[in-house]
Amino acid sequence: MADGYEYPLIDGLNVDEIIDVVNFFQTVEQAYEQSNGVKRADFIDAYRKFQQIVPSKMEQKQLEKEFEQRSGYSAYQVVKISKDAQSINLKIHEA
């Protein structure tokens, strides 16, 4: 993980939308950093809000890529296991 990075955002978001986008990225971080990961339901809720705020798939991918470059954490991997796994918690085990 990179220390001191900023969350990627797009222009034109209001305060509530910024909070929801940042919350999505924080749930991705939790999947990597927390010993128990992140609750699957919490992640899915945050991801759905992120999708509503950033409806363009291209912009979503752009923000996720920028976040991964800054943090080293892949939102794609967490989304993938949220769809594949039916467990209560999502945890990314880094190699």
C-alpha positions in Angstrom: 0.0 0.0 0.0 1.2 3.5 -0.8 1.1 5.9 2.1 -0.5 9.3 1.9 -2.4 8.9 -1.4 -5.6 10.8 -2.3 -8.8 9.2 -3.5 -9.6 9.8 -7.2 -12.7 11.9 -7.8 -14.5 13.3 -10.8 -15.6 17.0 -11.1 -19.1 18.0 -10.3 -19.8 15.8 -7.3 -21.6 17.2 -4.3 -20.5 16.5 -0.7 -22.7 13.5 -0.2 -21.5 11.9 -3.5 -17.9 12.5 -2.6 -18.5 10.8 0.7 -20.1 7.8 -1.0 -17.3 7.5 -3.6 -14.6 7.7 -0.8 -16.6 5.1 1.2 -16.4 2.7 -1.8 -12.7 3.1 -2.0 -12.4 2.6 1.8 -14.3 -0.7 1.6 -11.8 -1.8 -1.0 -9.0 -0.9 1.4 -10.8 -2.9 4.2 -10.9 -6.0 2.0 -7.1 -5.8 1.8 -6.1 -4.4 5.2 -8.6 -5.7 7.8 -7.9 -9.1 9.3 -11.6 -10.1 8.7 -11.9 -8.2 5.5 -15.0 -6.2 4.8 -18.6 -7.3 5.2 -19.9 -8.4 1.8 -23.2 -6.6 2.2 -21.4 -3.3 3.1 -19.1 -3.6 0.1 -22.0 -4.4 -2.3 -24.0 -1.4 -0.9 -21.0 0.9 -1.3 -20.4 -0.4 -4.8 -24.0 0.1 -5.9 -23.9 3.7 -4.6 -20.6 4.2 -6.5 -22.3 2.9 -9.7 -25.2 5.3 -9.2 -23.0 8.3 -8.7 -20.6 7.4 -11.6 -23.0 5.7 -14.1 -20.5 5.6 -16.9 -18.6 2.3 -17.0 -15.7 4.1 -18.6 -15.5 6.6 -15.7 -15.9 3.8 -13.2 -13.0 1.9 -14.7 -10.9 5.1 -14.9 -11.4 5.9 -11.2 -10.7 2.3 -10.2 -7.5 2.2 -12.2 -6.4 5.5 -10.8 -7.2 4.3 -7.3 -5.2 1.1 -7.9 -2.2 3.1 -9.2 -2.2 5.3 -6.1 -3.0 2.7 -3.5 -2.0 -0.7 -4.9 -5.4 -2.1 -4.2 -7.6 -3.5 -7.0 -11.3 -2.6 -6.8 -11.8 -5.1 -9.6 -10.5 -8.0 -7.5 -12.9 -7.1 -4.6 -15.9 -6.7 -7.0 -14.9 -10.1 -8.6 -14.9 -12.0 -5.2 -18.1 -10.2 -4.2 -19.8 -11.8 -7.2 -18.1 -15.2 -6.9 -18.1 -15.7 -3.1 -21.2 -16.1 -1.0 -19.2 -15.6 2.3 -20.2 -13.0 4.8 -16.8 -11.2 4.6 -14.6 -10.4 1.6 -10.9 -10.6 2.2 -8.1 -10.2 -0.4 -5.0 -12.3 0.4 -2.0 -10.7 -1.2 0.7 -13.0 -2.5 
